[in-house]
Amino acid sequence: MRNGYSAFEPAFLGSLKNVTVVQGKDANFRCMVDNLGGHRIAWIKVDSKAILAIHDNVITNNQRLTVTMNDKVTWTLHIRTVERADQGFYMCQINTEPMKMQMAYLEVVIPPDIISNETSGDLMVPEGGTAKLICKAKGYPKPTITWRKEDGSPIIIKEGQGGKRKVKLFEGEILTLSKIVRSEMGAYFCIASNGVPPSVSKRVVVLVHFHPLIQVPNQMVAAPKGVDLTIECSSEASPKAINYWTRETGEMIIKNDKYRMDEEILSHYGIRMKLHIRNVSTRDYTGYKCISQNSMGSTEGTIHIHEIPYSNSDLDDPTRDRFPLPADDNDIENRHRPSTRGPPVDHHHPHHHSIETPSLSSSSSSQGNYGALSSLSFLLVLGCSAVFHRLMIMILNSHVHFPNQ
């Protein structure tokens, strides 16, 4: 054989390509040689210097390896069901003098997998305490751990000197929720990824326990007899509380034709309690307690129901405008001006049933004026209710005596 390359000497056609394969899949190296003639091809694993095959004969005991040849040009090393130990450099060699060879690298990647016995399960922590969430995963390349909340709300990261920051995603194996509050309660996802699909995740539920809290939006409620009425309280508690209603005397209210109770879920830990009372009667004008109780303690709120005087005609006449619009300034002035068409109304007449109000005149005593204003002020405070608005209109419409000057 002459020195240098001749037209009849073996030569590689192209280079041996690196291969990346997921563990458990198959890998193939293709070595293309022209003019092989009587020379032979050998496959060698470089790190162990082990000869795997010569020509198309496999000489290793590894049953997962085979070699195929196509037209004496393309020689392929097949590795079935690749294992992590198969990773490394592989050499395609021609037994020329000097030897000719090519090398390529087999990278075996492994999808991420969460290590359950090293990862946090569901946690229960008292409000103000610290929740430490740990997530461990294996795979190749080494997986990256990311945390996020299931509901998409931000994660609160508390830092030194009272500082804190909100993040949608937190990267790291350990997520520490210090001085935790009830709004941080919920499900957190630990997500492991390394660029090899699929990514995997684990759901960790954080429960924050605290003493029940009750808020009463309206502690004083007024209603006339015969109407249906609903009173309500808002309760926050964790663990889940037992919620119920009692009378002020402690008598528990049971669901029946008269009373109905229901609850509206507001959050992981918050509900709205409602008590529906049908056909309000004299016995219903009392105090009611909404009570919330869990393993951390018990809390109650109180609501008082008061009666609104209401004439039968207001209830019986469906066509009557029970809540007329307030009169304009001219109407009010005319109503308070003494009539010139007839004598003043006698408030002591036995057939006159108007609601009595103090006399309003320029000669009235300061004490009388104060009483009238006090009565009107009391009604104005309660005027947020349409029924009380009606009462105020009734008083304005009553016959008020203005003595002649």
MOVENPE-V968892 format. One record per pair of residues at least 12 apart in sequence whose C-alpha atoms are under 8 Angstrom apart, sorted by the first residue. I is the first residue (numbers start at 1). J is the second residue. D is the distance in whole Angstrom. If there is no record, write none. Layout:
i:I j:J d:D
i:I j:J d:D
This chain:
i:8 j:35 d:6
i:8 j:37 d:8
i:9 j:35 d:6
i:9 j:36 d:7
i:9 j:37 d:8
i:10 j:33 d:7
i:10 j:34 d:6
i:10 j:35 d:5
i:10 j:36 d:5
i:10 j:37 d:7
i:10 j:39 d:8
i:10 j:94 d:8
i:10 j:96 d:8
i:11 j:33 d:6
i:11 j:34 d:5
i:11 j:35 d:7
i:11 j:36 d:7
i:12 j:31 d:8
i:12 j:32 d:6
i:12 j:33 d:4
i:12 j:34 d:6
i:13 j:32 d:5
i:13 j:33 d:6
i:13 j:34 d:7
i:14 j:32 d:7
i:15 j:31 d:8
i:15 j:102 d:7
i:16 j:29 d:7
i:16 j:30 d:7
i:16 j:31 d:6
i:16 j:102 d:6
i:16 j:103 d:6
i:16 j:104 d:6
i:17 j:29 d:7
i:17 j:30 d:8
i:17 j:104 d:6
i:17 j:105 d:8
i:18 j:104 d:5
i:18 j:105 d:5
i:18 j:106 d:6
i:18 j:107 d:8
i:19 j:104 d:8
i:19 j:105 d:6
i:19 j:106 d:5
i:19 j:107 d:6
i:20 j:106 d:6
i:20 j:107 d:5
i:20 j:108 d:6
i:20 j:109 d:7
i:21 j:82 d:8
i:21 j:106 d:8
i:21 j:107 d:6
i:21 j:108 d:5
i:21 j:109 d:6
i:22 j:82 d:8
i:22 j:108 d:6
i:22 j:109 d:5
i:22 j:110 d:6
i:22 j:111 d:8
i:22 j:196 d:8
i:23 j:81 d:7
i:23 j:82 d:5
i:23 j:83 d:6
i:23 j:84 d:7
i:23 j:108 d:6
i:23 j:109 d:6
i:23 j:110 d:6
i:24 j:80 d:8
i:24 j:81 d:4
i:24 j:82 d:5
i:24 j:83 d:6
i:25 j:80 d:7
i:25 j:81 d:5
i:25 j:82 d:6
i:26 j:78 d:7
i:26 j:79 d:6
i:26 j:80 d:4
i:26 j:81 d:5
i:26 j:82 d:6
i:27 j:78 d:6
i:27 j:79 d:5
i:27 j:80 d:6
i:27 j:82 d:7
i:28 j:76 d:7
i:28 j:77 d:6
i:28 j:78 d:5
i:28 j:79 d:6
i:29 j:76 d:6
i:29 j:77 d:5
i:29 j:78 d:7
i:30 j:74 d:6
i:30 j:75 d:6
i:30 j:76 d:4
i:30 j:77 d:7
i:31 j:74 d:6
i:31 j:75 d:5
i:31 j:76 d:6
i:31 j:92 d:6
i:32 j:73 d:5
i:32 j:74 d:4
i:32 j:75 d:6
i:33 j:72 d:8
i:33 j:73 d:5
i:33 j:74 d:7
i:33 j:75 d:8
i:34 j:73 d:6
i:36 j:72 d:7
i:36 j:73 d:8
i:39 j:94 d:7
i:39 j:95 d:6
i:39 j:96 d:7
i:40 j:54 d:7
i:40 j:55 d:6
i:40 j:94 d:6
i:40 j:95 d:6
i:41 j:54 d:6
i:41 j:55 d:5
i:41 j:92 d:7
i:41 j:93 d:6
i:41 j:94 d:5
i:41 j:95 d:7
i:42 j:54 d:4
i:42 j:55 d:6
i:42 j:91 d:8
i:42 j:92 d:6
i:42 j:93 d:5
i:42 j:94 d:7
i:42 j:95 d:8
i:43 j:77 d:8
i:43 j:90 d:7
i:43 j:91 d:6
i:43 j:92 d:5
i:43 j:93 d:6
i:44 j:90 d:6
i:44 j:91 d:5
i:44 j:92 d:7
i:44 j:93 d:8
i:45 j:88 d:8
i:45 j:89 d:6
i:45 j:90 d:5
i:45 j:91 d:6
i:46 j:88 d:7
i:46 j:89 d:5
i:46 j:90 d:6
i:46 j:91 d:7
i:47 j:88 d:7
i:47 j:89 d:7
i:53 j:67 d:7
i:55 j:67 d:8
i:56 j:68 d:6
i:56 j:69 d:7
i:64 j:78 d:8
i:64 j:79 d:6
i:64 j:80 d:5
i:64 j:81 d:7
i:65 j:77 d:7
i:65 j:78 d:6
i:65 j:79 d:5
i:65 j:80 d:7
i:66 j:78 d:5
i:66 j:79 d:7
i:82 j:108 d:7
i:83 j:108 d:7
i:84 j:108 d:6
i:84 j:109 d:8
i:86 j:106 d:7
i:86 j:108 d:7
i:87 j:105 d:8
i:87 j:106 d:5
i:87 j:107 d:5
i:87 j:108 d:6
i:88 j:105 d:6
i:88 j:106 d:5
i:88 j:107 d:7
i:89 j:103 d:6
i:89 j:104 d:6
i:89 j:105 d:4
i:89 j:106 d:6
i:90 j:103 d:6
i:90 j:104 d:6
i:90 j:105 d:6
i:90 j:106 d:7
i:91 j:103 d:4
i:91 j:104 d:7
i:108 j:140 d:8
i:109 j:139 d:8
i:109 j:140 d:5
i:109 j:141 d:7
i:109 j:196 d:7
i:110 j:139 d:5
i:110 j:140 d:5
i:110 j:141 d:7
i:110 j:196 d:7
i:111 j:139 d:5
i:111 j:140 d:7
i:111 j:193 d:8
i:111 j:194 d:7
i:111 j:196 d:5
i:111 j:197 d:6
i:111 j:198 d:6
i:111 j:199 d:7
i:112 j:137 d:6
i:112 j:138 d:6
i:112 j:139 d:4
i:112 j:140 d:7
i:112 j:142 d:8
i:112 j:143 d:6
i:112 j:192 d:6
i:112 j:193 d:6
i:112 j:194 d:7
i:112 j:196 d:7
i:112 j:198 d:8
i:112 j:199 d:6
i:112 j:200 d:7
i:113 j:137 d:5
i:113 j:138 d:5
i:113 j:139 d:6
i:113 j:192 d:7
i:113 j:200 d:7
i:114 j:135 d:7
i:114 j:136 d:6
i:114 j:137 d:4
i:114 j:138 d:6
i:114 j:192 d:7
i:114 j:200 d:7
i:114 j:201 d:7
i:114 j:202 d:8
i:115 j:135 d:8
i:115 j:136 d:5
i:115 j:137 d:5
i:115 j:138 d:7
i:116 j:136 d:8
i:118 j:134 d:8
i:118 j:135 d:7
i:118 j:136 d:6
i:119 j:133 d:8
i:119 j:134 d:5
i:119 j:135 d:4
i:119 j:136 d:6
i:120 j:133 d:6
i:120 j:134 d:5
i:120 j:135 d:6
i:120 j:204 d:7
i:121 j:204 d:6
i:121 j:205 d:8
i:122 j:204 d:5
i:122 j:205 d:5
i:122 j:206 d:6
i:122 j:207 d:8
i:123 j:204 d:8
i:123 j:205 d:6
i:123 j:206 d:5
i:123 j:207 d:6
i:124 j:206 d:6
i:124 j:207 d:5
i:124 j:208 d:6
i:124 j:209 d:7
i:125 j:206 d:8
i:125 j:207 d:6
i:125 j:208 d:5
i:125 j:209 d:6
i:126 j:208 d:5
i:126 j:209 d:5
i:126 j:210 d:6
i:127 j:179 d:7
i:127 j:180 d:6
i:127 j:181 d:5
i:127 j:182 d:7
i:127 j:208 d:6
i:127 j:209 d:6
i:127 j:210 d:6
i:128 j:178 d:7
i:128 j:179 d:4
i:128 j:180 d:5
i:128 j:181 d:6
i:129 j:178 d:6
i:129 j:179 d:5
i:129 j:180 d:6
i:130 j:176 d:7
i:130 j:177 d:6
i:130 j:178 d:4
i:130 j:179 d:6
i:130 j:180 d:6
i:131 j:176 d:6
i:131 j:177 d:5
i:131 j:178 d:6
i:131 j:180 d:7
i:131 j:206 d:8
i:132 j:174 d:7
i:132 j:175 d:6
i:132 j:176 d:5
i:132 j:177 d:6
i:133 j:174 d:6
i:133 j:175 d:5
i:133 j:176 d:6
i:134 j:173 d:6
i:134 j:174 d:5
i:134 j:175 d:7
i:135 j:173 d:5
i:135 j:174 d:6
i:135 j:190 d:6
i:136 j:173 d:6
i:137 j:192 d:7
i:139 j:194 d:8
i:140 j:194 d:7
i:141 j:194 d:6
i:142 j:194 d:6
i:143 j:192 d:6
i:143 j:193 d:5
i:143 j:194 d:4
i:144 j:171 d:8
i:144 j:172 d:7
i:144 j:192 d:6
i:144 j:193 d:5
i:144 j:194 d:6
i:145 j:171 d:6
i:145 j:172 d:5
i:145 j:173 d:6
i:145 j:190 d:7
i:145 j:191 d:6
i:145 j:192 d:5
i:145 j:193 d:7
i:146 j:169 d:6
i:146 j:170 d:6
i:146 j:171 d:4
i:146 j:172 d:6
i:146 j:173 d:8
i:146 j:190 d:6
i:146 j:191 d:5
i:146 j:192 d:7
i:147 j:169 d:6
i:147 j:170 d:5
i:147 j:171 d:6
i:147 j:172 d:8
i:147 j:175 d:8
i:147 j:188 d:7
i:147 j:189 d:6
i:147 j:190 d:5
i:147 j:191 d:6
i:148 j:168 d:6
i:148 j:169 d:5
i:148 j:170 d:7
i:148 j:188 d:6
i:148 j:189 d:5
i:148 j:190 d:7
i:149 j:168 d:8
i:149 j:186 d:8
i:149 j:187 d:6
i:149 j:188 d:4
i:149 j:189 d:6
i:150 j:186 d:8
i:150 j:187 d:5
i:150 j:188 d:6
i:150 j:189 d:6
i:151 j:187 d:8
i:152 j:168 d:7
i:153 j:168 d:7
i:154 j:166 d:6
i:154 j:167 d:5
i:154 j:168 d:5
i:154 j:169 d:8
i:155 j:167 d:5
i:155 j:168 d:6
i:155 j:169 d:7
i:155 j:170 d:8
i:155 j:184 d:8
i:156 j:177 d:7
i:156 j:184 d:8
i:157 j:176 d:8
i:157 j:177 d:7
i:158 j:177 d:7
i:158 j:178 d:7
i:180 j:208 d:8
i:181 j:208 d:7
i:182 j:208 d:6
i:182 j:209 d:8
i:182 j:210 d:8
i:182 j:269 d:8
i:184 j:208 d:8
i:185 j:205 d:8
i:185 j:206 d:5
i:185 j:207 d:5
i:185 j:208 d:6
i:185 j:268 d:7
i:186 j:205 d:6
i:186 j:206 d:5
i:186 j:207 d:7
i:186 j:268 d:7
i:187 j:203 d:6
i:187 j:204 d:6
i:187 j:205 d:4
i:187 j:206 d:6
i:188 j:203 d:6
i:188 j:204 d:5
i:188 j:205 d:6
i:188 j:206 d:7
i:189 j:201 d:6
i:189 j:202 d:6
i:189 j:203 d:5
i:189 j:204 d:6
i:190 j:202 d:5
i:190 j:203 d:6
i:190 j:204 d:8
i:207 j:238 d:8
i:207 j:239 d:8
i:208 j:238 d:7
i:208 j:239 d:8
i:209 j:237 d:7
i:209 j:238 d:5
i:209 j:239 d:6
i:209 j:296 d:8
i:210 j:237 d:6
i:210 j:238 d:6
i:210 j:239 d:7
i:210 j:296 d:6
i:211 j:237 d:6
i:211 j:238 d:7
i:211 j:294 d:8
i:211 j:296 d:5
i:211 j:297 d:6
i:211 j:298 d:7
i:212 j:235 d:7
i:212 j:236 d:6
i:212 j:237 d:4
i:212 j:238 d:7
i:212 j:241 d:7
i:212 j:292 d:6
i:212 j:293 d:7
i:212 j:294 d:7
i:212 j:296 d:7
i:212 j:297 d:7
i:212 j:298 d:6
i:212 j:299 d:6
i:213 j:235 d:6
i:213 j:236 d:5
i:213 j:237 d:6
i:213 j:292 d:8
i:213 j:299 d:6
i:214 j:233 d:7
i:214 j:234 d:6
i:214 j:235 d:5
i:214 j:236 d:6
i:214 j:291 d:8
i:214 j:292 d:7
i:214 j:299 d:7
i:214 j:300 d:6
i:214 j:301 d:6
i:215 j:233 d:6
i:215 j:234 d:5
i:215 j:235 d:6
i:215 j:301 d:7
i:216 j:232 d:7
i:216 j:233 d:5
i:216 j:234 d:6
i:216 j:301 d:6
i:216 j:302 d:7
i:216 j:303 d:8
i:217 j:232 d:8
i:217 j:233 d:7
i:218 j:303 d:7
i:219 j:302 d:6
i:219 j:303 d:4
i:219 j:304 d:6
i:220 j:303 d:6
i:220 j:304 d:5
i:220 j:305 d:6
i:220 j:306 d:7
i:221 j:303 d:7
i:221 j:304 d:6
i:221 j:305 d:5
i:221 j:306 d:6
i:222 j:305 d:5
i:222 j:306 d:5
i:222 j:307 d:6
i:222 j:308 d:6
i:223 j:280 d:8
i:223 j:305 d:7
i:223 j:306 d:6
i:223 j:307 d:5
i:223 j:308 d:5
i:223 j:387 d:8
i:224 j:280 d:7
i:224 j:307 d:5
i:224 j:308 d:5
i:224 j:309 d:6
i:224 j:310 d:6
i:225 j:279 d:7
i:225 j:280 d:5
i:225 j:281 d:5
i:225 j:282 d:7
i:225 j:307 d:7
i:225 j:308 d:8
i:225 j:310 d:8
i:226 j:278 d:8
i:226 j:279 d:4
i:226 j:280 d:5
i:226 j:281 d:6
i:227 j:278 d:7
i:227 j:279 d:5
i:227 j:280 d:6
i:228 j:276 d:7
i:228 j:277 d:6
i:228 j:278 d:4
i:228 j:279 d:5
i:228 j:280 d:6
i:229 j:276 d:6
i:229 j:277 d:5
i:229 j:278 d:6
i:229 j:279 d:8
i:229 j:280 d:7
i:230 j:274 d:7
i:230 j:275 d:6
i:230 j:276 d:4
i:230 j:277 d:6
i:231 j:274 d:6
i:231 j:275 d:5
i:231 j:276 d:7
i:231 j:303 d:8
i:232 j:272 d:7
i:232 j:273 d:5
i:232 j:274 d:4
i:232 j:275 d:6
i:233 j:272 d:6
i:233 j:273 d:5
i:233 j:274 d:7
i:233 j:290 d:7
i:233 j:301 d:7
i:234 j:270 d:7
i:234 j:271 d:6
i:234 j:272 d:4
i:234 j:273 d:6
i:235 j:270 d:6
i:235 j:271 d:5
i:235 j:272 d:6
i:235 j:273 d:7
i:235 j:292 d:7
i:236 j:269 d:5
i:236 j:270 d:4
i:236 j:271 d:7
i:237 j:269 d:5
i:237 j:270 d:7
i:237 j:292 d:8
i:237 j:294 d:7
i:238 j:269 d:6
i:238 j:294 d:7
i:239 j:269 d:8
i:239 j:294 d:6
i:239 j:295 d:7
i:239 j:296 d:8
i:240 j:269 d:7
i:240 j:294 d:7
i:241 j:292 d:6
i:241 j:293 d:5
i:241 j:294 d:5
i:241 j:295 d:8
i:242 j:292 d:6
i:242 j:293 d:5
i:242 j:294 d:6
i:243 j:273 d:8
i:243 j:290 d:7
i:243 j:291 d:6
i:243 j:292 d:5
i:243 j:293 d:7
i:244 j:290 d:6
i:244 j:291 d:5
i:244 j:292 d:7
i:245 j:275 d:8
i:245 j:288 d:7
i:245 j:289 d:6
i:245 j:290 d:5
i:245 j:291 d:6
i:246 j:288 d:6
i:246 j:289 d:5
i:246 j:290 d:7
i:246 j:291 d:8
i:247 j:286 d:8
i:247 j:287 d:6
i:247 j:288 d:5
i:247 j:289 d:6
i:248 j:286 d:7
i:248 j:287 d:5
i:248 j:288 d:5
i:248 j:289 d:6
i:248 j:302 d:8
i:257 j:278 d:8
i:258 j:277 d:6
i:258 j:278 d:5
i:258 j:279 d:8
i:259 j:275 d:7
i:259 j:276 d:6
i:259 j:277 d:5
i:259 j:278 d:7
i:260 j:275 d:6
i:260 j:276 d:5
i:260 j:277 d:7
i:261 j:273 d:7
i:261 j:274 d:6
i:261 j:275 d:5
i:261 j:276 d:6
i:262 j:274 d:5
i:262 j:275 d:7
i:273 j:290 d:8
i:284 j:305 d:7
i:285 j:304 d:7
i:285 j:305 d:5
i:285 j:306 d:5
i:285 j:307 d:6
i:286 j:304 d:6
i:286 j:305 d:6
i:286 j:306 d:7
i:287 j:302 d:7
i:287 j:303 d:6
i:287 j:304 d:4
i:287 j:305 d:6
i:288 j:302 d:6
i:288 j:303 d:5
i:288 j:304 d:6
i:289 j:301 d:5
i:289 j:302 d:5
i:289 j:303 d:6
i:290 j:302 d:6
i:308 j:387 d:8
i:308 j:388 d:8
i:322 j:390 d:7
i:323 j:386 d:7
i:323 j:387 d:7
i:323 j:389 d:7
i:323 j:390 d:5
i:324 j:390 d:7
i:324 j:393 d:8
i:326 j:393 d:7
i:332 j:396 d:8
i:335 j:397 d:7
i:336 j:400 d:7
i:336 j:402 d:8
i:337 j:402 d:8
i:338 j:401 d:8
i:338 j:402 d:6
i:344 j:401 d:7
i:345 j:399 d:7
i:345 j:401 d:7
i:347 j:399 d:8
i:354 j:398 d:6
i:354 j:399 d:7
i:355 j:394 d:8
i:355 j:395 d:6
i:355 j:398 d:6
i:356 j:395 d:8
i:356 j:398 d:7
i:357 j:372 d:7
i:357 j:395 d:7
i:357 j:398 d:8
i:357 j:400 d:7
i:358 j:371 d:7
i:358 j:372 d:6
i:358 j:400 d:8
i:359 j:372 d:8
i:359 j:400 d:6
i:359 j:401 d:6
i:359 j:402 d:7
i:360 j:372 d:8
i:360 j:400 d:7
i:360 j:401 d:7
i:360 j:402 d:6
i:361 j:402 d:6
i:361 j:403 d:7
i:376 j:392 d:7
i:379 j:391 d:8
i:379 j:392 d:6
i:380 j:392 d:8
